[in-house]
Amino acid sequence: MRSMKTPRALLALALSATSIPTGHAAPTVAIETHVVLTIDALTVEEERSKTAGISREVEIGPFQPATVDLALPWGPEGAMLGVHFDARLTSMTPDGEAVLLCESSVTRVGRAPVRASREIRLADDGSGLFEVYGDGARRLLLTLRGEQVGRAVVRPLAAVGAPVRFLVAVLRVDAERIVLLETNELNTFVGQSVEYSFRQGQDEGLEAVRLALLPTSTSGDLVTIEADISGALPGAGGTVLVSHRERIVASRGATSRLSATTGTPPAGYRFQVTPDF
């Protein structure tokens, strides 16, 4: 059983009425950091590496994930592998590294798909390796090279409505043992999202979870919430990516439960969200 750890809230946004733009203000222009990612395929066998001769380039931004599909020959028998690769930019570290959550699925005729996931950090002009498939002594790796670029993005103003307060309880889950770690109050408005996130550990012990709550509308005693959970948790085979969205219709003061867990029995975190408006 894992030891209990108390996460630290790294981001909890509370908006004040004075920061809300007027309905006649012009859309804002922001500079976002994007990553131009070059992806190459590499086979390794008996400590010798060989490029597959296939390269792709994609651009990834905070709201712009990337998907790449590759078809690669595999081995002397002439088999083919289909590689599906997804990546999204989750954050930029204070020292300038881009944090990417990468997932892959490799298919081969007559065999079950092989999936892999990994968090990769890339400094500007940095590179990393992502092993996506193995068969005996032969392995398939993707080499990832990232170049950071600034992009001007026009952001239309959100329609901000009535204030909403969320009481968010954070609980640690280890199988049937569930322990309350902390409770936070997050204040926002209808049409404006608010976030809670934490990060601790590194490599295979990394725990990084982000919860975003967006109240989209209220009607009487009901509020509609778009909830998004994403992050990375340690698993039996290494880092496991978690990502899911839920649409919640809750009454004032009612508690909804959202989980970020892996494995059986489950391990990770649970959020109890109680709205007031």
MIZA-759109 format. One record per residue (C-alpha): residue in one letter; residue number from 1; y, x, z. Coordinates in nm, 2 decimals. Layout:
# residues N
   code   pos        Y        X        Z
      A   NUM        Y        X        Z
...
This chain:
# residues 277
   code   pos        Y        X        Z
      M     1     0.00     0.00     0.00
      R     2     0.34     0.13    -0.09
      S     3     0.60     0.20     0.18
      M     4     0.89    -0.04     0.20
      K     5     1.21     0.08     0.05
      T     6     1.55    -0.08     0.08
      P     7     1.73    -0.09    -0.26
      R     8     2.10    -0.01    -0.28
      A     9     2.32    -0.25    -0.47
      L    10     2.49    -0.05    -0.74
      L    11     2.67    -0.33    -0.91
      A    12     2.80    -0.66    -0.78
      L    13     3.09    -0.79    -0.97
      A    14     3.33    -1.04    -0.80
      L    15     3.61    -1.17    -1.02
      S    16     3.94    -1.28    -0.88
      A    17     4.16    -1.56    -1.03
      T    18     4.43    -1.31    -1.12
      S    19     4.19    -1.12    -1.35
      I    20     4.12    -1.43    -1.57
      P    21     4.29    -1.40    -1.91
      T    22     4.48    -1.70    -2.03
      G    23     4.35    -1.92    -2.31
      H    24     4.62    -1.79    -2.55
      A    25     4.55    -1.42    -2.50
      A    26     4.42    -1.21    -2.78
      P    27     4.06    -1.09    -2.79
      T    28     4.02    -0.75    -2.63
      V    29     3.90    -0.44    -2.81
      A    30     3.67    -0.21    -2.61
      I    31     3.51     0.13    -2.69
      E    32     3.14     0.12    -2.64
      T    33     2.91     0.42    -2.63
      H    34     2.63     0.38    -2.88
      V    35     2.33     0.61    -2.94
      V    36     2.24     0.70    -3.30
      L    37     1.86     0.76    -3.25
      T    38     1.65     0.96    -3.50
      I    39     1.28     0.89    -3.47
      D    40     1.01     1.12    -3.61
      A    41     0.63     1.09    -3.59
      L    42     0.43     1.39    -3.47
      T    43     0.05     1.44    -3.44
      V    44    -0.09     1.69    -3.19
      E    45    -0.45     1.82    -3.20
      E    46    -0.60     2.12    -3.04
      E    47    -0.25     2.23    -2.92
      R    48    -0.13     2.23    -3.28
      S    49     0.14     1.99    -3.39
      K    50     0.21     1.85    -3.74
      T    51     0.49     1.62    -3.85
      A    52     0.39     1.30    -4.03
      G    53     0.68     1.34    -4.26
      I    54     0.83     1.00    -4.17
      S    55     1.18     0.97    -4.01
      R    56     1.39     0.67    -3.92
      E    57     1.75     0.64    -3.79
      V    58     1.88     0.35    -3.59
      E    59     2.19     0.27    -3.37
      I    60     2.15     0.13    -3.02
      G    61     2.43    -0.02    -2.81
      P    62     2.47    -0.20    -2.48
      F    63     2.41    -0.53    -2.66
      Q    64     2.24    -0.39    -2.97
      P    65     1.87    -0.31    -2.93
      A    66     1.67    -0.15    -3.21
      T    67     1.33    -0.21    -3.37
      V    68     1.14     0.03    -3.60
      D    69     0.80    -0.03    -3.78
      L    70     0.60     0.27    -3.91
      A    71     0.28     0.30    -4.11
      L    72     0.11     0.63    -4.06
      P    73    -0.22     0.79    -4.18
      W    74    -0.45     0.88    -3.90
      G    75    -0.72     1.15    -3.93
      P    76    -0.94     1.27    -4.21
      E    77    -1.12     0.94    -4.25
      G    78    -0.81     0.78    -4.40
      A    79    -0.74     0.52    -4.13
      M    80    -0.39     0.38    -4.10
      L    81    -0.19     0.31    -3.78
      G    82     0.09     0.05    -3.76
      V    83     0.35     0.15    -3.50
      H    84     0.60    -0.10    -3.37
      F    85     0.88     0.06    -3.16
      D    86     1.15    -0.11    -2.95
      A    87     1.43     0.06    -2.77
      R    88     1.74    -0.07    -2.58
      L    89     2.02     0.11    -2.40
      T    90     2.02     0.00    -2.04
      S    91     2.29     0.23    -1.89
      M    92     2.49     0.55    -1.91
      T    93     2.45     0.78    -1.61
      P    94     2.76     0.94    -1.44
      D    95     2.67     1.28    -1.60
      G    96     2.67     1.13    -1.95
      E    97     2.30     1.07    -2.01
      A    98     2.20     0.76    -2.21
      V    99     1.91     0.57    -2.04
      L   100     1.68     0.41    -2.30
      L   101     1.39     0.17    -2.22
      C   102     1.13     0.23    -2.49
      E   103     0.82     0.02    -2.58
      S   104     0.56     0.06    -2.85
      S   105     0.25    -0.12    -2.98
      V   106     0.01     0.06    -3.21
      T   107    -0.24    -0.13    -3.42
      R   108    -0.55     0.00    -3.60
      V   109    -0.80    -0.21    -3.80
      G   110    -1.09    -0.32    -3.59
      R   111    -0.94    -0.21    -3.26
      A   112    -0.72    -0.37    -2.99
      P   113    -0.35    -0.28    -2.99
      V   114    -0.25     0.01    -2.77
      R   115     0.08    -0.04    -2.58
      A   116     0.30     0.21    -2.41
      S   117     0.64     0.21    -2.23
      R   118     0.87     0.47    -2.10
      E   119     1.22     0.53    -1.98
      I   120     1.38     0.82    -2.16
      R   121     1.72     0.98    -2.07
      L   122     1.90     1.16    -2.35
      A   123     2.21     1.37    -2.31
      D   124     2.44     1.39    -2.61
      D   125     2.24     1.56    -2.89
      G   126     1.94     1.56    -2.66
      S   127     1.58     1.49    -2.74
      G   128     1.27     1.35    -2.58
      L   129     0.90     1.28    -2.65
      F   130     0.72     0.95    -2.63
      E   131     0.34     0.95    -2.66
      V   132     0.23     0.62    -2.82
      Y   133    -0.14     0.67    -2.91
      G   134    -0.44     0.89    -2.85
      D   135    -0.78     0.91    -3.00
      G   136    -1.01     1.18    -2.86
      A   137    -0.82     1.51    -2.89
      R   138    -0.57     1.37    -3.13
      R   139    -0.24     1.22    -3.01
      L   140     0.05     1.05    -3.18
      L   141     0.40     1.12    -3.04
      L   142     0.74     1.00    -3.14
      T   143     1.02     1.25    -3.11
      L   144     1.36     1.09    -3.02
      R   145     1.69     1.27    -3.09
      G   146     2.01     1.10    -2.97
      E   147     2.37     1.14    -3.07
      Q   148     2.63     0.95    -2.88
      V   149     2.91     0.78    -3.07
      G   150     3.20     0.56    -2.97
      R   151     3.24     0.23    -3.14
      A   152     3.54    -0.01    -3.12
      V   153     3.41    -0.36    -3.04
      V   154     3.61    -0.68    -3.04
      R   155     3.52    -0.90    -2.75
      P   156     3.63    -1.26    -2.76
      L   157     3.75    -1.40    -2.44
      A   158     3.49    -1.60    -2.24
      A   159     3.57    -1.96    -2.14
      V   160     3.59    -1.92    -1.77
      G   161     3.55    -2.23    -1.55
      A   162     3.50    -2.33    -1.19
      P   163     3.41    -2.08    -0.92
      V   164     3.04    -2.03    -0.84
      R   165     2.90    -1.84    -0.54
      F   166     2.54    -1.70    -0.54
      L   167     2.36    -1.60    -0.22
      V   168     2.10    -1.35    -0.34
      A   169     1.82    -1.24    -0.11
      V   170     1.62    -0.93    -0.21
      L   171     1.26    -0.92    -0.10
      R   172     1.00    -0.64    -0.13
      V   173     0.66    -0.76    -0.26
      D   174     0.33    -0.58    -0.19
      A   175     0.05    -0.81    -0.26
      E   176     0.06    -1.09     0.00
      R   177     0.31    -0.89     0.21
      I   178     0.67    -1.00     0.14
      V   179     0.96    -0.85     0.34
      L   180     1.33    -0.95     0.33
      L   181     1.53    -0.63     0.25
      E   182     1.89    -0.76     0.22
      T   183     2.11    -1.05     0.13
      N   184     2.42    -1.03    -0.09
      E   185     2.69    -1.28    -0.18
      L   186     2.80    -1.27    -0.55
      N   187     3.11    -1.46    -0.67
      T   188     3.18    -1.55    -1.02
      F   189     3.30    -1.84    -1.25
      V   190     3.13    -2.08    -1.49
      G   191     3.10    -1.88    -1.82
      Q   192     3.12    -1.54    -1.65
      S   193     2.81    -1.34    -1.55
      V   194     2.76    -1.15    -1.23
      E   195     2.51    -0.87    -1.17
      Y   196     2.31    -0.71    -0.89
      S   197     2.11    -0.39    -0.96
      F   198     1.96    -0.09    -0.79
      R   199     1.79     0.24    -0.89
      Q   200     1.58     0.47    -0.68
      G   201     1.31     0.74    -0.74
      Q   202     1.24     0.92    -1.06
      D   203     0.97     0.99    -1.32
      E   204     0.65     0.79    -1.24
      G   205     0.80     0.67    -0.91
      L   206     1.11     0.52    -1.07
      E   207     1.23     0.18    -0.96
      A   208     1.52     0.04    -1.14
      V   209     1.59    -0.34    -1.15
      R   210     1.89    -0.54    -1.28
      L   211     1.94    -0.91    -1.22
      A   212     2.22    -1.09    -1.42
      L   213     2.32    -1.45    -1.34
      L   214     2.53    -1.65    -1.58
      P   215     2.64    -2.00    -1.47
      T   216     2.69    -2.19    -1.80
      S   217     2.78    -2.53    -1.68
      T   218     2.81    -2.76    -1.38
      S   219     2.76    -3.14    -1.36
      G   220     2.80    -3.31    -1.03
      D   221     2.57    -3.14    -0.79
      L   222     2.38    -2.95    -1.06
      V   223     2.44    -2.60    -1.21
      T   224     2.27    -2.45    -1.52
      I   225     2.21    -2.08    -1.49
      E   226     2.09    -1.82    -1.74
      A   227     1.90    -1.55    -1.54
      D   228     1.80    -1.22    -1.69
      I   229     1.58    -0.96    -1.52
      S   230     1.52    -0.61    -1.66
      G   231     1.41    -0.27    -1.54
      A   232     1.13    -0.03    -1.48
      L   233     0.87    -0.02    -1.20
      P   234     0.58     0.22    -1.12
      G   235     0.24     0.11    -1.24
      A   236    -0.12     0.24    -1.23
      G   237    -0.07     0.40    -1.57
      G   238     0.29     0.52    -1.53
      T   239     0.62     0.34    -1.56
      V   240     0.61    -0.03    -1.66
      L   241     0.90    -0.20    -1.82
      V   242     0.99    -0.55    -1.69
      S   243     1.21    -0.79    -1.89
      H   244     1.23    -1.17    -1.89
      R   245     1.49    -1.45    -1.90
      E   246     1.48    -1.79    -1.74
      R   247     1.70    -2.10    -1.77
      I   248     1.75    -2.26    -1.43
      V   249     1.89    -2.60    -1.35
      A   250     1.95    -2.61    -0.97
      S   251     2.12    -2.84    -0.73
      R   252     2.39    -2.71    -0.49
      G   253     2.22    -2.52    -0.21
      A   254     1.87    -2.52    -0.37
      T   255     1.69    -2.18    -0.38
      S   256     1.53    -2.05    -0.70
      R   257     1.28    -1.76    -0.70
      L   258     1.28    -1.48    -0.96
      S   259     1.03    -1.20    -0.96
      A   260     1.02    -0.84    -1.10
      T   261     0.67    -0.73    -1.03
      T   262     0.38    -0.55    -1.19
      G   263     0.00    -0.54    -1.15
      T   264    -0.26    -0.75    -0.97
      P   265    -0.21    -0.79    -0.68
      P   266     0.17    -0.79    -0.76
      A   267     0.40    -0.52    -0.64
      G   268     0.78    -0.50    -0.69
      Y   269     1.07    -0.73    -0.59
      R   270     1.16    -1.10    -0.56
      F   271     1.51    -1.25    -0.57
      Q   272     1.59    -1.58    -0.40
      V   273     1.90    -1.72    -0.56
      T   274     2.10    -2.00    -0.39
      P   275     2.41    -2.14    -0.57
      D   276     2.72    -2.30    -0.42
      F   277     3.00    -2.44    -0.63
